[in-house]
Each structure stands twice: as structure tokens, then as C-alpha cells.
Amino acid sequence: MRRARFQRARVQGFDLTPMIDVVLQIIIFFMFTSRFGELVRSEIDLPRQMGDDSAMAVEALVLDVTAEGGLLLEGVPVGIGQAADVARARIAVGEASGVRLRCDRAATGATLNRVARSLASAGVDRVSISTSQEGAP
Amino acid sequence: MIGKPRSRRWSLGSALPMTPMIDVVFLLLIFFLVTSQQGAPEGKLAAGLELEGPEAAPSELQPQFVDVKLVDGSEVFIVGERRLMSERALRAVLGALPKEPGISIRGDDKVSVDAIARAMQAAADAGFVRRSYIAGGGPRG
């Protein structure tokens, strides 16, 4: 009987504080590490390179280049001229300082060159090419 | 009963109802677990953009070029007279060049973006801070 009372007292006094602490810590971790902005980006097989640490750390307009040569701005297909106009406008108002190209590694240089010429003609003088560090040599 | 404090059903220390809070906390946890993206970390290869031809900005320094071309079905890196097949060889050649003038990478229309990225990575690894990309080959416009 004493033992049953003791067990009941243990159940009633179950301390939830450490569990709540841990769960809240996990929530805070996910809040800081989740990147909702990248959910709108399309799945692209980027060139497998480590990249450069000194690369553009400031806000850049992200432009996806698919293997077939299509362009996607925030997940929406756009033409080269339209993409260059948006880049010029965003740079002019200070929302971006350059363009980050997320090119599929299988895309041809012809597509990259057309985009580069168009951007350069629009006055964009800074680009960076996104790379995937996974599988990089 | 006047002056006697009313007994509270929940006293703060012992029996505060935790169930709703735990429900909400677990819902939040499941939401973040499901929506968080564990993608591969992305790197960046930065370069200035330059135009080829008469529109190009004049430079006081002699430009150094890496041409990425398709020769006999293979992607090769051309530095001056040297044709290099691998990124390692390109890195070794670029490592011996002076860094002050910077380097321009010119990608041909027929090569893949992967080959251009390899050339840019080799230039970055060789220590070139000033890197630019020049759209090469093909018709303009």
C-alpha cells in the first residue's frame, strides 16, 4: 500500500520542465535555420564546386537557369529581357547589388552567354554563379 | 465567509494546466520539422560582367584570359598557347600568373556551364580576387 501511494505521488509529480525546455530549444533552432525563401526556388542541379568565400555576400537577385535554357525568376518563367529589366530596376532602388545565377550544370554556355550579355547591357556588372558544395572535389 | 480568500482551482505552483501549451508546442515542432529544408549548402562564384568588343571598358593592365572551348568533343581550358584538359592543370598554370591584373573567363557557346564553373573555381583557388566573365562566341543579342 505504501508502495502504491509512492508510485502515485511519483506520477503526479512528473516534472515536464526539462522536456518543455528541450522542445522549445528545438523550435527555436528550426525557426532560425529554416529558409522559407528558398522554397520557391526550383530544383536545379548546380555545378559541384566549393565556391569562393569572398563571393557576393550582399543581397542579390536570384535567377534560375534550367538545363533547357529557360529562365525562372522566383519560380516564374521570364524572358531574358524581362529578367534584365527587373535586375536593373532592383539594383537602381538598392534592393539588390547584383545577380546570382543558379545555372543547371548541364545548361550550355550559349544560355549563360545570352544572359550575361543581356545583364551587362542593362548595366549589371556583378554576377555570381551558385554552386553545390555537396559532391564538390 | 467575508474576508476569507476564495480557493483557487489551480494554484500556480502545482497544477497549472500544461496540456494546451504542450499541444501548441508540439504542433509548432511538427510544422518546422516538416517545412524546414535540409538542402545541400550552396556556394557562390562571384565575377564581374564584361562586354567583349568595342563596348568593353578600357583597362590599363594587360588582360589575362582563360578560354573555355569545345575542342574535338572535349571541354578544354586555353590559357595563351596552352591547352589544359583538367581543372588541376588549370589551377597550376593560373597559380603562376600575376594576380594584380585579374583574370577574365570567356565561355564558348558550346561548352557546359559546369566547365565554366570549373574554370571560375580554379581562378578563385589560384588566388585571383578580380575575376570577370566575358560572354564569348555565338551571335550577339
Interface residues (C-beta under 8 A of the other chain):
Chain A: L16 I20 V23 L24 I26 I27 F30 M31 T33 S34 R35 F36 E38 L39 L46 P47 R48 Q49 M50 G51 D52 S54 A55 M56 V65 G98 R100 C103 D104 R105 A106 A107 T108 G109 A110 T111 L112 N113 R114 A116 R117 L119 A120 S121 V124 D125 R126 V127 S128 I129 S130 T131 S132 Q133 E134 G135 A136 P137
Chain B: M18 M21 I22 V25 F26 L28 L29 F32 L33 T35 S36 Q37 G39 A40 P41 E42 G43 K44 L45 A46 A47 G48 L49 E50 L51 V68 E87 G107 D108 D109 K110 V111 S112 V113 D114 A115 I116 A117 R118 M120 Q121 A124 V129 Y133 I134 A135 G136 G137 G138 R140 G141
